[in-house]
Amino acid sequence: MKSELRAPRARPFITQLAAAGQHHFTGEKIRAALGVSQAAAKLALYRLAKQGLVASPARGFYVIVPPEYHRLGCLPADQFIPALMEHLDLSYYVGLLSAAQYYGAAHHRPQAFQVVIPRNRRPIECGSVRVSFIARKRITDVPVQSFNTPRGTIQVSTVEATAVDLVGYEHHAGGLDQVATILSELVEHIDAQRLVAAAQTAPMPWAQRLGYLLQHVGAEEKAILLKKYVQKKAKEMTALLPAVPHDNAPRASDWRLYVNANVEAET
């Protein structure tokens, strides 16, 4: 009977998908392909998951787990995020600490793969894979770059946009000390003109803080055009660390900034 679907019937389905280069599918797809009830499809998927052959990073969305990733219990995040975002119809890019790794700042490995999307979403736990989501406005304005993965390509914020986001979301990046350290590792890849373009997609205080931190780590030449942009467009003083009082803090007048935190980059 069709309602008595068993894992051996489902296994050829996922084997055929993998052979065709498809490493993800939906619950509805397997149900329709095998002509079974929703309950029978769920039972088969449960059995396949128990064998470590598939995993589900999001409701109704499944990935095929090849032998080399059985210990991980899931595909690595970079190998399923593009497909998942397409499934959810969400714009996205890999950002912050995860993006910095693509540009050689591998010293600070994030605990979770960091993905920027237009609205809040709960984090993913799939086997030992963790994905955290950061909500950002005007996400489609942020410049991105494509990188190859074993399962296709993935969108990553450019090195300049990564620098902007690290400052804007410093609480997601381990604090200002770590942000300054990562900026010192990224600076050789930063283009001054593209930095201004990336800053224009974010709130002005992010540009003010970023310029100061670049200057702080000895990268004044990368911040020259950014300083001109800030001095022309910034209407108000802002604080280097937003959540900390700044009434008696010294000022960095070039950046219209209250320096209300001591920043020490690792050397």
C-alpha positions as CSV (number, residue, x, y, z in Angstrom):
1,M,0.0,0.0,0.0
2,K,1.2,3.5,-0.7
3,S,0.7,4.6,2.9
4,E,3.3,2.0,4.0
5,L,6.3,3.7,2.6
6,R,9.5,2.5,4.2
7,A,13.0,4.0,4.2
8,P,14.5,1.6,1.6
9,R,12.0,3.1,-0.9
10,A,13.0,6.6,0.1
11,R,16.7,5.9,0.0
12,P,16.8,5.4,-3.8
13,F,15.1,8.8,-4.1
14,I,17.8,10.6,-2.2
15,T,20.5,8.6,-3.9
16,Q,19.2,9.7,-7.3
17,L,19.0,13.3,-6.1
18,A,22.6,13.3,-4.9
19,A,23.8,11.7,-8.2
20,A,22.1,14.5,-10.1
21,G,24.0,17.1,-7.9
22,Q,21.0,18.0,-5.8
23,H,21.7,17.8,-2.1
24,H,18.5,19.3,-0.7
25,F,14.8,18.7,-1.1
26,T,11.4,19.5,0.6
27,G,9.1,17.1,2.4
28,E,6.5,17.8,-0.2
29,K,8.9,16.9,-3.0
30,I,9.6,13.4,-1.6
31,R,5.9,12.9,-0.9
32,A,4.9,13.8,-4.4
33,A,7.8,11.8,-6.0
34,L,6.9,8.6,-4.2
35,G,3.1,9.1,-4.3
36,V,2.5,8.6,-0.6
37,S,0.7,10.3,2.2
38,Q,2.2,13.1,4.2
39,A,2.3,10.8,7.3
40,A,4.1,8.1,5.4
41,A,6.6,10.6,4.0
42,K,7.3,11.9,7.5
43,L,7.9,8.4,8.8
44,A,10.4,7.6,6.0
45,L,12.2,10.8,6.6
46,Y,12.4,10.1,10.3
47,R,14.0,6.7,9.5
48,L,16.5,8.2,7.1
49,A,17.4,10.9,9.7
50,K,17.9,8.2,12.3
51,Q,20.4,6.6,10.0
52,G,22.2,9.9,9.5
53,L,21.4,10.0,5.8
54,V,19.3,13.2,5.9
55,A,18.9,16.2,8.2
56,S,16.5,19.1,8.5
57,P,17.9,22.5,9.2
58,A,14.4,24.1,8.8
59,R,10.8,22.9,8.8
60,G,10.0,21.1,5.6
61,F,13.5,21.5,4.2
62,Y,15.9,18.6,4.1
63,V,19.6,18.1,3.2
64,I,21.3,14.9,2.1
65,V,24.2,14.1,4.4
66,P,27.1,12.4,2.5
67,P,29.4,10.0,4.5
68,E,32.1,12.6,5.0
69,Y,29.7,14.7,7.0
70,H,27.9,12.0,9.1
71,R,29.9,13.0,12.2
72,L,28.7,16.6,11.7
73,G,25.1,15.4,11.4
74,C,24.3,17.9,8.7
75,L,25.8,19.6,5.7
76,P,28.1,22.5,6.6
77,A,26.1,25.7,6.7
78,D,27.7,27.2,3.6
79,Q,26.5,24.2,1.5
80,F,22.8,24.6,2.3
81,I,22.2,28.2,3.2
82,P,21.8,29.4,-0.4
83,A,19.2,26.7,-1.1
84,L,17.4,27.3,2.2
85,M,17.2,31.1,1.5
86,E,15.8,30.4,-1.9
87,H,13.3,28.0,-0.4
88,L,12.3,30.7,2.1
89,D,12.3,33.4,-0.5
90,L,14.7,35.6,1.6
91,S,17.5,37.8,0.4
92,Y,20.6,37.1,2.4
93,Y,24.4,37.3,2.6
94,V,27.0,35.7,4.8
95,G,28.3,38.5,7.1
96,L,30.3,39.6,10.1
97,L,32.8,37.1,11.5
98,S,31.8,34.4,8.9
99,A,32.3,36.8,6.0
100,A,35.7,37.9,7.4
101,Q,36.9,34.4,7.2
102,Y,36.5,34.5,3.4
103,Y,39.0,37.3,3.3
104,G,41.6,35.7,5.4
105,A,40.6,36.8,8.9
106,A,40.4,33.2,10.2
107,H,41.8,33.8,13.7
108,H,38.4,34.5,15.2
109,R,36.1,31.6,14.2
110,P,32.5,32.3,15.1
111,Q,30.5,29.8,17.2
112,A,27.7,30.0,14.6
113,F,27.7,30.7,10.9
114,Q,26.4,34.3,10.6
115,V,23.9,35.1,8.0
116,V,22.3,38.6,7.4
117,I,18.6,38.6,6.3
118,P,15.9,41.3,6.1
119,R,14.0,40.2,9.3
120,N,14.5,38.4,12.5
121,R,14.6,34.6,12.4
122,R,15.4,32.0,15.0
123,P,18.8,30.4,14.8
124,I,19.3,27.0,13.3
125,E,20.7,23.9,15.0
126,C,21.3,21.0,12.6
127,G,23.5,18.3,14.1
128,S,26.6,20.1,15.3
129,V,26.0,22.9,12.7
130,R,24.9,26.3,14.1
131,V,23.6,29.2,12.1
132,S,22.6,32.6,13.5
133,F,20.7,35.3,11.7
134,I,21.2,39.1,12.0
135,A,18.4,41.3,10.7
136,R,19.5,44.3,8.6
137,K,17.6,47.0,6.7
138,R,18.3,47.8,3.1
139,I,19.9,44.4,2.7
140,T,19.7,44.4,-1.1
141,D,21.8,47.6,-1.2
142,V,24.7,45.9,0.5
143,P,27.5,44.9,-2.0
144,V,28.2,41.2,-2.1
145,Q,30.6,38.8,-3.7
146,S,30.0,35.2,-4.8
147,F,32.2,32.4,-3.5
148,N,32.3,28.8,-4.7
149,T,31.3,26.0,-2.3
150,P,31.3,22.2,-3.0
151,R,27.5,22.6,-3.6
152,G,27.4,25.7,-5.7
153,T,28.0,29.4,-4.8
154,I,27.2,31.5,-1.8
155,Q,26.7,35.3,-1.4
156,V,29.1,37.0,1.0
157,S,29.3,40.7,1.9
158,T,32.3,42.3,0.3
159,V,35.3,43.0,2.5
160,E,34.3,46.7,2.7
161,A,30.7,45.9,3.6
162,T,32.0,43.3,6.1
163,A,34.0,46.0,7.8
164,V,30.9,48.2,8.0
165,D,28.8,45.5,9.5
166,L,31.4,44.4,12.0
167,V,31.3,47.9,13.5
168,G,27.5,48.2,13.2
169,Y,26.9,44.9,15.0
170,E,29.9,44.8,17.3
171,H,27.9,42.9,19.9
172,H,27.6,40.1,17.4
173,A,31.4,40.2,16.7
174,G,32.8,39.8,20.1
175,G,33.2,43.5,21.0
176,L,35.2,46.4,19.8
177,D,38.6,44.9,20.7
178,Q,37.9,41.9,18.4
179,V,36.4,44.1,15.7
180,A,39.6,46.2,15.7
181,T,41.7,43.1,15.5
182,I,39.7,41.8,12.5
183,L,39.9,45.2,10.8
184,S,43.6,45.1,11.1
185,E,43.6,41.7,9.3
186,L,41.2,42.9,6.6
187,V,42.7,46.3,5.8
188,E,45.0,45.1,3.1
189,H,42.0,44.0,1.1
190,I,39.9,47.2,1.6
191,D,39.5,49.6,-1.3
192,A,38.9,53.2,0.0
193,Q,36.3,54.1,-2.7
194,R,34.3,50.9,-2.2
195,L,34.4,51.5,1.5
196,V,32.6,54.8,1.1
197,A,30.0,53.1,-1.2
198,A,29.5,50.3,1.5
199,A,29.2,52.9,4.2
200,Q,26.4,54.7,2.3
201,T,24.2,51.6,2.8
202,A,24.4,51.9,6.6
203,P,23.6,54.4,9.3
204,M,26.0,57.3,9.5
205,P,27.2,56.4,13.0
206,W,28.6,53.2,11.6
207,A,30.8,55.1,9.2
208,Q,32.0,57.4,12.1
209,R,33.0,54.5,14.3
210,L,34.6,52.5,11.4
211,G,36.7,55.4,10.3
212,Y,38.0,56.0,13.9
213,L,38.8,52.3,14.3
214,L,40.6,52.1,11.0
215,Q,42.7,55.1,12.0
216,H,43.2,53.5,15.5
217,V,44.7,50.3,13.9
218,G,47.1,52.4,11.6
219,A,45.1,52.3,8.4
220,E,44.6,56.0,7.9
221,E,45.1,55.8,4.2
222,K,42.1,53.5,3.8
223,A,39.9,55.9,5.7
224,I,40.8,59.2,3.9
225,L,37.8,59.1,1.6
226,L,35.6,57.9,4.4
227,K,36.6,60.8,6.5
228,K,35.6,63.2,3.8
229,Y,32.2,61.5,3.6
230,V,31.7,61.7,7.3
231,Q,32.7,65.4,7.5
232,K,30.3,66.2,4.7
233,K,27.3,64.2,5.8
234,A,27.5,63.6,9.6
235,K,25.1,66.0,11.3
236,E,25.6,64.8,14.9
237,M,28.2,63.5,17.3
238,T,27.9,59.9,18.1
239,A,29.5,57.5,20.6
240,L,32.1,54.9,19.8
241,L,30.3,52.4,22.0
242,P,26.5,53.2,21.9
243,A,25.4,51.6,25.1
244,V,28.0,53.3,27.3
245,P,27.7,56.8,28.8
246,H,29.8,59.4,27.0
247,D,29.2,62.6,28.9
248,N,32.8,63.1,29.8
249,A,34.4,61.1,27.0
250,P,37.2,62.7,24.9
251,R,36.3,63.6,21.4
252,A,37.7,62.6,18.0
253,S,36.6,65.7,16.2
254,D,37.6,64.4,12.7
255,W,35.1,61.7,13.1
256,R,32.5,63.6,15.2
257,L,32.8,60.9,17.8
258,Y,32.9,60.5,21.5
259,V,35.6,58.0,22.3
260,N,33.9,56.4,25.3
261,A,35.8,53.1,25.2
262,N,39.4,52.0,25.2
263,V,40.1,49.7,22.2
264,E,43.0,47.3,22.1
265,A,43.5,45.3,19.0
266,E,45.5,42.0,19.3
267,T,48.9,42.1,17.7
